Amino acid sequence: MIRCMFSRRATTPGDVPPEDQAVVDEFRAMLTALRNPDPWTPGTGSARDIAVRIGPFVERAHTRPGDDHGPDLIAVTLVHPDTPHAAAYLHGRRLGYTEHGWLRCPTHAIIGFWQPGYTLLTHAATALHLPDDIGMAPAHYALYIEARKRDDSHDGCTLLRLGPYTQTRHAQQDGDRVTAALDGRETTLAPGYRISMRFGPLCVSDHQLFTDPYETDVVALLNIAVADVNG
């Protein structure tokens, strides 16, 4: 993972050519970071970036404040190690840093708070594209409103897809509103159908089918969807 640091010979024993000194300094910073991690613990509430293990690599990640997975999972998004510089964003796009979005990161994969010394251990340092599967599931959530036939055929359709929700509590709040609106009317809103709601992960590949829940009234959308079923 670490590029060759001594590509040229020193002019005298023990000397390091000036052009190699920056690389030597990076290497020393990496060793210092690995030997002296800045501990991170769940619930610290800090806005500082963290260092996350991805296979044999270490990556920089933003945390998402308020995501409520408890002590075992948090939501993060991977960023180029040189963030926030513009060149880092462009380089990160080429290497896939912007393709993953928010992810569910197991807290045991977190080394500690990010330190510049970890830069040499990233995919970006060796110009490697981030893999498609980095071992973390997407951290987006959705509500699915479904109409199913009541004749045991299980035929039906999805009336409404709401998402992405970036925090589970927001999805649960809207889910409670939909549940209250359906209470006692699940089998009467659409003759021959049972209307139900389920909570689940958002299917990123079908993102165009989802309605943004933060820009609308979910109960009003439910009523429109049921009206469409009734023709």
Phi and psi restraints in degrees (value plus and minus 20) as a CYANA .aco file:
   2 ILE   PHI    -113.7   -73.7
   2 ILE   PSI     105.8   145.8
   3 ARG   PHI     -87.2   -47.2
   3 ARG   PSI     139.3   179.3
   4 CYS   PHI     -79.8   -39.8
   4 CYS   PSI     108.8   148.8
   5 MET   PHI    -122.5   -82.5
   5 MET   PSI     -36.5     3.5
   6 PHE   PHI    -145.5  -105.5
   6 PHE   PSI      52.4    92.4
   7 SER   PHI    -101.2   -61.2
   7 SER   PSI     -35.4     4.6
   8 ARG   PHI    -147.6  -107.6
   8 ARG   PSI     132.8   172.8
   9 ARG   PHI     -98.2   -58.2
   9 ARG   PSI     126.8   166.8
  10 ALA   PHI     -90.8   -50.8
  10 ALA   PSI     133.8   173.8
  11 THR   PHI     -92.2   -52.2
  11 THR   PSI     -50.2   -10.2
  12 THR   PHI    -157.1  -117.1
  12 THR   PSI     133.7   173.7
  13 PRO   PHI     -73.9   -33.9
  13 PRO   PSI     110.7   150.7
  14 GLY   PHI      70.6   110.6
  14 GLY   PSI     -33.5     6.5
  15 ASP   PHI    -107.0   -67.0
  15 ASP   PSI     130.5   170.5
  16 VAL   PHI    -137.2   -97.2
  16 VAL   PSI     104.2   144.2
  17 PRO   PHI     -75.9   -35.9
  17 PRO   PSI     124.4   164.4
  18 PRO   PHI     -74.1   -34.1
  18 PRO   PSI     -55.8   -15.8
  19 GLU   PHI     -89.3   -49.3
  19 GLU   PSI     -37.9     2.1
  20 ASP   PHI    -118.4   -78.4
  20 ASP   PSI     -28.5    11.5
  21 GLN   PHI     -82.7   -42.7
  21 GLN   PSI     -57.8   -17.8
  22 ALA   PHI     -82.8   -42.8
  22 ALA   PSI     -58.4   -18.4
  23 VAL   PHI     -88.6   -48.6
  23 VAL   PSI     -59.5   -19.5
  24 VAL   PHI     -81.9   -41.9
  24 VAL   PSI     -61.5   -21.5
  25 ASP   PHI     -83.9   -43.9
  25 ASP   PSI     -58.8   -18.8
  26 GLU   PHI     -81.4   -41.4
  26 GLU   PSI     -63.0   -23.0
  27 PHE   PHI     -84.0   -44.0
  27 PHE   PSI     -62.6   -22.6
  28 ARG   PHI     -83.9   -43.9
  28 ARG   PSI     -59.3   -19.3
  29 ALA   PHI     -84.2   -44.2
  29 ALA   PSI     -57.3   -17.3
  30 MET   PHI     -82.8   -42.8
  30 MET   PSI     -66.9   -26.9
  31 LEU   PHI     -81.5   -41.5
  31 LEU   PSI     -60.0   -20.0
  32 THR   PHI     -83.8   -43.8
  32 THR   PSI     -62.8   -22.8
  33 ALA   PHI     -83.6   -43.6
  33 ALA   PSI     -62.1   -22.1
  34 LEU   PHI     -88.2   -48.2
  34 LEU   PSI     -55.6   -15.6
  35 ARG   PHI     -99.7   -59.7
  35 ARG   PSI     -43.9    -3.9
  36 ASN   PHI    -151.8  -111.8
  36 ASN   PSI      45.6    85.6
  37 PRO   PHI     -83.9   -43.9
  37 PRO   PSI     129.0   169.0
  38 ASP   PHI    -114.5   -74.5
  38 ASP   PSI      82.4   122.4
  39 PRO   PHI     -78.0   -38.0
  39 PRO   PSI     120.2   160.2
  40 TRP   PHI    -137.8   -97.8
  40 TRP   PSI     120.2   160.2
  41 THR   PHI    -153.2  -113.2
  41 THR   PSI     128.5   168.5
  42 PRO   PHI     -76.8   -36.8
  42 PRO   PSI     122.2   162.2
  43 GLY   PHI      62.3   102.3
  43 GLY   PSI      -8.4    31.6
  44 THR   PHI     -91.3   -51.3
  44 THR   PSI     -46.0    -6.0
  45 GLY   PHI      53.0    93.0
  45 GLY   PSI      -8.4    31.6
  46 SER   PHI    -100.1   -60.1
  46 SER   PSI     126.2   166.2
  47 ALA   PHI    -109.6   -69.6
  47 ALA   PSI     -17.7    22.3
  48 ARG   PHI     -90.5   -50.5
  48 ARG   PSI     129.1   169.1
  49 ASP   PHI     -91.7   -51.7
  49 ASP   PSI     139.7   179.7
  50 ILE   PHI    -141.9  -101.9
  50 ILE   PSI     143.2   183.2
  51 ALA   PHI    -125.0   -85.0
  51 ALA   PSI     107.7   147.7
  52 VAL   PHI    -144.0  -104.0
  52 VAL   PSI     115.5   155.5
  53 ARG   PHI     -98.6   -58.6
  53 ARG   PSI     110.8   150.8
  54 ILE   PHI    -150.6  -110.6
  54 ILE   PSI      78.2   118.2
  55 GLY   PHI      40.9    80.9
  55 GLY   PSI    -151.9  -111.9
  56 PRO   PHI    -104.0   -64.0
  56 PRO   PSI     -19.3    20.7
  57 PHE   PHI    -121.5   -81.5
  57 PHE   PSI     147.6   187.6
  58 VAL   PHI    -146.6  -106.6
  58 VAL   PSI     112.9   152.9
  59 GLU   PHI    -146.0  -106.0
  59 GLU   PSI     134.9   174.9
  60 ARG   PHI    -106.1   -66.1
  60 ARG   PSI     121.8   161.8
  61 ALA   PHI    -164.1  -124.1
  61 ALA   PSI     121.2   161.2
  62 HIS   PHI    -104.2   -64.2
  62 HIS   PSI     123.9   163.9
  63 THR   PHI    -116.4   -76.4
  63 THR   PSI     138.5   178.5
  64 ARG   PHI    -127.0   -87.0
  64 ARG   PSI      84.4   124.4
  65 PRO   PHI     -78.3   -38.3
  65 PRO   PSI     117.8   157.8
  66 GLY   PHI      70.5   110.5
  66 GLY   PSI     -27.5    12.5
  67 ASP   PHI     -89.9   -49.9
  67 ASP   PSI     111.4   151.4
  68 ASP   PHI    -134.2   -94.2
  68 ASP   PSI      52.9    92.9
  69 HIS   PHI    -122.0   -82.0
  69 HIS   PSI     -17.5    22.5
  70 GLY   PHI      62.2   102.2
  70 GLY   PSI    -181.6  -141.6
  71 PRO   PHI     -98.5   -58.5
  71 PRO   PSI     -31.6     8.4
  72 ASP   PHI    -116.9   -76.9
  72 ASP   PSI     -45.3    -5.3
  73 LEU   PHI    -156.8  -116.8
  73 LEU   PSI     121.5   161.5
  74 ILE   PHI    -153.9  -113.9
  74 ILE   PSI     145.0   185.0
  75 ALA   PHI    -117.3   -77.3
  75 ALA   PSI     111.1   151.1
  76 VAL   PHI    -157.0  -117.0
  76 VAL   PSI     141.2   181.2
  77 THR   PHI    -150.2  -110.2
  77 THR   PSI     113.5   153.5
  78 LEU   PHI     -97.0   -57.0
  78 LEU   PSI     121.9   161.9
  79 VAL   PHI    -153.4  -113.4
  79 VAL   PSI     136.4   176.4
  80 HIS   PHI     -81.5   -41.5
  80 HIS   PSI     122.6   162.6
  81 PRO   PHI     -81.3   -41.3
  81 PRO   PSI     -43.6    -3.6
  82 ASP   PHI    -114.3   -74.3
  82 ASP   PSI      -7.6    32.4
  83 THR   PHI     -72.5   -32.5
  83 THR   PSI     117.2   157.2
  84 PRO   PHI    -126.4   -86.4
  84 PRO   PSI      -0.1    39.9
  85 HIS   PHI     -85.3   -45.3
  85 HIS   PSI     124.1   164.1
  86 ALA   PHI     -79.7   -39.7
  86 ALA   PSI     -60.2   -20.2
  87 ALA   PHI     -82.7   -42.7
  87 ALA   PSI     -53.4   -13.4
  88 ALA   PHI     -86.5   -46.5
  88 ALA   PSI     -58.3   -18.3
  89 TYR   PHI     -84.2   -44.2
  89 TYR   PSI     -65.3   -25.3
  90 LEU   PHI     -84.5   -44.5
  90 LEU   PSI     -63.6   -23.6
  91 HIS   PHI     -84.5   -44.5
  91 HIS   PSI     -59.4   -19.4
  92 GLY   PHI     -84.3   -44.3
  92 GLY   PSI     -57.1   -17.1
  93 ARG   PHI     -82.8   -42.8
  93 ARG   PSI     -61.4   -21.4
  94 ARG   PHI     -85.1   -45.1
  94 ARG   PSI     -51.0   -11.0
  95 LEU   PHI    -117.3   -77.3
  95 LEU   PSI     -15.5    24.5
  96 GLY   PHI      69.9   109.9
  96 GLY   PSI      -8.3    31.7
  97 TYR   PHI     -88.3   -48.3
  97 TYR   PSI     -45.5    -5.5
  98 THR   PHI    -113.9   -73.9
  98 THR   PSI     -17.4    22.6
  99 GLU   PHI    -110.5   -70.5
  99 GLU   PSI     -36.1     3.9
 100 HIS   PHI    -113.8   -73.8
 100 HIS   PSI     -45.5    -5.5
 101 GLY   PHI      47.0    87.0
 101 GLY   PSI    -173.2  -133.2
 102 TRP   PHI     -99.2   -59.2
 102 TRP   PSI     120.1   160.1
 103 LEU   PHI    -150.8  -110.8
 103 LEU   PSI     133.1   173.1
 104 ARG   PHI    -108.2   -68.2
 104 ARG   PSI      89.5   129.5
 105 CYS   PHI    -123.7   -83.7
 105 CYS   PSI     102.8   142.8
 106 PRO   PHI     -87.0   -47.0
 106 PRO   PSI     114.4   154.4
 107 THR   PHI     -85.9   -45.9
 107 THR   PSI     -41.3    -1.3
 108 HIS   PHI     -91.0   -51.0
 108 HIS   PSI     -33.0     7.0
 109 ALA   PHI    -107.5   -67.5
 109 ALA   PSI     -23.2    16.8
 110 ILE   PHI    -108.5   -68.5
 110 ILE   PSI     103.6   143.6
 111 ILE   PHI     -99.3   -59.3
 111 ILE   PSI     -59.6   -19.6
 112 GLY   PHI     140.6   180.6
 112 GLY   PSI    -187.5  -147.5
 113 PHE   PHI     -86.8   -46.8
 113 PHE   PSI     129.2   169.2
 114 TRP   PHI     -85.2   -45.2
 114 TRP   PSI     117.9   157.9
 115 GLN   PHI    -148.5  -108.5
 115 GLN   PSI     122.6   162.6
 116 PRO   PHI     -74.4   -34.4
 116 PRO   PSI     -44.6    -4.6
 117 GLY   PHI     -83.2   -43.2
 117 GLY   PSI     -39.2     0.8
 118 TYR   PHI     -98.2   -58.2
 118 TYR   PSI     -29.4    10.6
 119 THR   PHI     -73.6   -33.6
 119 THR   PSI     -60.9   -20.9
 120 LEU   PHI     -82.6   -42.6
 120 LEU   PSI     -37.5     2.5
 121 LEU   PHI    -115.6   -75.6
 121 LEU   PSI     -15.9    24.1
 122 THR   PHI    -109.7   -69.7
 122 THR   PSI     143.1   183.1
 123 HIS   PHI     -80.9   -40.9
 123 HIS   PSI     -56.4   -16.4
 124 ALA   PHI     -82.0   -42.0
 124 ALA   PSI     -54.0   -14.0
 125 ALA   PHI     -84.4   -44.4
 125 ALA   PSI     -47.0    -7.0
 126 THR   PHI    -131.8   -91.8
 126 THR   PSI      -5.5    34.5
 127 ALA   PHI      37.7    77.7
 127 ALA   PSI      14.5    54.5
 128 LEU   PHI    -116.6   -76.6
 128 LEU   PSI     117.1   157.1
 129 HIS   PHI     -91.3   -51.3
 129 HIS   PSI     118.0   158.0
 130 LEU   PHI     -81.7   -41.7
 130 LEU   PSI     118.2   158.2
 131 PRO   PHI     -86.5   -46.5
 131 PRO   PSI     134.3   174.3
 132 ASP   PHI     -82.0   -42.0
 132 ASP   PSI     -60.3   -20.3
 133 ASP   PHI    -127.3   -87.3
 133 ASP   PSI      86.7   126.7
 134 ILE   PHI    -125.2   -85.2
 134 ILE   PSI      -6.9    33.1
 135 GLY   PHI      62.5   102.5
 135 GLY   PSI      -4.0    36.0
 136 MET   PHI    -151.7  -111.7
 136 MET   PSI     113.2   153.2
 137 ALA   PHI     -99.0   -59.0
 137 ALA   PSI     134.1   174.1
 138 PRO   PHI     -80.7   -40.7
 138 PRO   PSI     123.5   163.5
 139 ALA   PHI    -126.2   -86.2
 139 ALA   PSI      26.9    66.9
 140 HIS   PHI    -136.3   -96.3
 140 HIS   PSI     126.5   166.5
 141 TYR   PHI    -145.7  -105.7
 141 TYR   PSI     143.0   183.0
 142 ALA   PHI    -171.1  -131.1
 142 ALA   PSI     137.9   177.9
 143 LEU   PHI    -132.6   -92.6
 143 LEU   PSI     116.3   156.3
 144 TYR   PHI    -138.7   -98.7
 144 TYR   PSI      99.4   139.4
 145 ILE   PHI    -119.4   -79.4
 145 ILE   PSI     101.8   141.8
 146 GLU   PHI    -145.3  -105.3
 146 GLU   PSI     127.8   167.8
 147 ALA   PHI    -137.1   -97.1
 147 ALA   PSI      98.5   138.5
 148 ARG   PHI    -140.3  -100.3
 148 ARG   PSI     119.9   159.9
 149 LYS   PHI     -80.4   -40.4
 149 LYS   PSI     126.6   166.6
 150 ARG   PHI    -116.1   -76.1
 150 ARG   PSI      -5.5    34.5
 151 ASP   PHI    -120.4   -80.4
 151 ASP   PSI       0.5    40.5
 152 ASP   PHI      49.0    89.0
 152 ASP   PSI     -10.0    30.0
 153 SER   PHI    -104.5   -64.5
 153 SER   PSI     -35.1     4.9
 154 HIS   PHI      44.3    84.3
 154 HIS   PSI      -9.5    30.5
 155 ASP   PHI     -90.5   -50.5
 155 ASP   PSI     132.3   172.3
 156 GLY   PHI     143.0   183.0
 156 GLY   PSI    -180.6  -140.6
 157 CYS   PHI    -176.7  -136.7
 157 CYS   PSI     145.5   185.5
 158 THR   PHI    -111.8   -71.8
 158 THR   PSI      96.6   136.6
 159 LEU   PHI     -97.1   -57.1
 159 LEU   PSI     -56.3   -16.3
 160 LEU   PHI    -173.9  -133.9
 160 LEU   PSI     115.3   155.3
 161 ARG   PHI    -138.7   -98.7
 161 ARG   PSI     100.4   140.4
 162 LEU   PHI    -131.2   -91.2
 162 LEU   PSI     104.4   144.4
 163 GLY   PHI     145.0   185.0
 163 GLY   PSI     152.9   192.9
 164 PRO   PHI    -104.4   -64.4
 164 PRO   PSI     123.5   163.5
 165 TYR   PHI    -115.2   -75.2
 165 TYR   PSI     111.5   151.5
 166 THR   PHI    -110.5   -70.5
 166 THR   PSI     -30.4     9.6
 167 GLN   PHI    -158.0  -118.0
 167 GLN   PSI     119.2   159.2
 168 THR   PHI     -81.1   -41.1
 168 THR   PSI     -55.2   -15.2
 169 ARG   PHI     -84.9   -44.9
 169 ARG   PSI     -52.6   -12.6
 170 HIS   PHI     -87.9   -47.9
 170 HIS   PSI     -61.9   -21.9
 171 ALA   PHI     -84.1   -44.1
 171 ALA   PSI     -59.8   -19.8
 172 GLN   PHI     -87.0   -47.0
 172 GLN   PSI     -56.6   -16.6
 173 GLN   PHI     -83.9   -43.9
 173 GLN   PSI     -66.4   -26.4
 174 ASP   PHI     -87.7   -47.7
 174 ASP   PSI     -55.2   -15.2
 175 GLY   PHI     -81.4   -41.4
 175 GLY   PSI     -58.9   -18.9
 176 ASP   PHI     -85.5   -45.5
 176 ASP   PSI     -57.5   -17.5
 177 ARG   PHI     -86.7   -46.7
 177 ARG   PSI     -62.6   -22.6
 178 VAL   PHI     -86.1   -46.1
 178 VAL   PSI     -62.4   -22.4
 179 THR   PHI     -79.6   -39.6
 179 THR   PSI     -62.5   -22.5
 180 ALA   PHI     -85.1   -45.1
 180 ALA   PSI     -57.7   -17.7
 181 ALA   PHI     -88.7   -48.7
 181 ALA   PSI     -49.0    -9.0
 182 LEU   PHI    -107.2   -67.2
 182 LEU   PSI     -36.3     3.7
 183 ASP   PHI     -70.3   -30.3
 183 ASP   PSI      95.0   135.0
 184 GLY   PHI      61.3   101.3
 184 GLY   PSI     -23.5    16.5
 185 ARG   PHI    -139.5   -99.5
 185 ARG   PSI     -10.5    29.5
 186 GLU   PHI     -76.2   -36.2
 186 GLU   PSI     -55.7   -15.7
 187 THR   PHI    -122.9   -82.9
 187 THR   PSI     -19.2    20.8
 188 THR   PHI    -132.6   -92.6
 188 THR   PSI     -37.3     2.7
 189 LEU   PHI     -85.0   -45.0
 189 LEU   PSI     -59.2   -19.2
 190 ALA   PHI    -151.9  -111.9
 190 ALA   PSI      87.5   127.5
 191 PRO   PHI     -72.7   -32.7
 191 PRO   PSI     110.8   150.8
 192 GLY   PHI      66.4   106.4
 192 GLY   PSI     -25.6    14.4
 193 TYR   PHI    -143.2  -103.2
 193 TYR   PSI     135.6   175.6
 194 ARG   PHI    -131.4   -91.4
 194 ARG   PSI     104.8   144.8
 195 ILE   PHI    -111.7   -71.7
 195 ILE   PSI     110.2   150.2
 196 SER   PHI    -161.5  -121.5
 196 SER   PSI     145.7   185.7
 197 MET   PHI    -149.1  -109.1
 197 MET   PSI     121.3   161.3
 198 ARG   PHI    -155.1  -115.1
 198 ARG   PSI     133.1   173.1
 199 PHE   PHI    -126.3   -86.3
 199 PHE   PSI     117.4   157.4
 200 GLY   PHI    -185.7  -145.7
 200 GLY   PSI     158.6   198.6
 201 PRO   PHI     -89.7   -49.7
 201 PRO   PSI     130.9   170.9
 202 LEU   PHI    -100.3   -60.3
 202 LEU   PSI     112.8   152.8
 203 CYS   PHI    -103.7   -63.7
 203 CYS   PSI      83.4   123.4
 204 VAL   PHI     -81.0   -41.0
 204 VAL   PSI     -56.0   -16.0
 205 SER   PHI     -85.8   -45.8
 205 SER   PSI     -41.1    -1.1
 206 ASP   PHI    -126.3   -86.3
 206 ASP   PSI       6.9    46.9
 207 HIS   PHI     -77.9   -37.9
 207 HIS   PSI     -47.5    -7.5
 208 GLN   PHI     -89.4   -49.4
 208 GLN   PSI     -34.7     5.3
 209 LEU   PHI    -107.3   -67.3
 209 LEU   PSI     -28.1    11.9
 210 PHE   PHI    -116.6   -76.6
 210 PHE   PSI     126.1   166.1
 211 THR   PHI    -119.1   -79.1
 211 THR   PSI     112.8   152.8
 212 ASP   PHI     -86.3   -46.3
 212 ASP   PSI      95.0   135.0
 213 PRO   PHI     -95.1   -55.1
 213 PRO   PSI     -35.2     4.8
 214 TYR   PHI    -103.6   -63.6
 214 TYR   PSI     -24.4    15.6
 215 GLU   PHI    -139.9   -99.9
 215 GLU   PSI      -3.5    36.5
 216 THR   PHI    -176.2  -136.2
 216 THR   PSI     153.5   193.5
 217 ASP   PHI    -116.9   -76.9
 217 ASP   PSI      95.4   135.4
 218 VAL   PHI     -87.1   -47.1
 218 VAL   PSI     -52.5   -12.5
 219 VAL   PHI     -89.2   -49.2
 219 VAL   PSI     -59.5   -19.5
 220 ALA   PHI     -83.0   -43.0
 220 ALA   PSI     -59.7   -19.7
 221 LEU   PHI     -84.3   -44.3
 221 LEU   PSI     -58.6   -18.6
 222 LEU   PHI     -79.8   -39.8
 222 LEU   PSI     -66.4   -26.4
 223 ASN   PHI     -83.0   -43.0
 223 ASN   PSI     -59.1   -19.1
 224 ILE   PHI     -85.6   -45.6
 224 ILE   PSI     -63.1   -23.1
 225 ALA   PHI     -83.3   -43.3
 225 ALA   PSI     -61.8   -21.8
 226 VAL   PHI     -86.4   -46.4
 226 VAL   PSI     -58.8   -18.8
 227 ALA   PHI     -81.4   -41.4
 227 ALA   PSI     -57.4   -17.4
 228 ASP   PHI     -84.6   -44.6
 228 ASP   PSI     -57.2   -17.2
 229 VAL   PHI     -85.6   -45.6
 229 VAL   PSI     -59.5   -19.5
 230 ASN   PHI     -95.6   -55.6
 230 ASN   PSI     -27.5    12.5
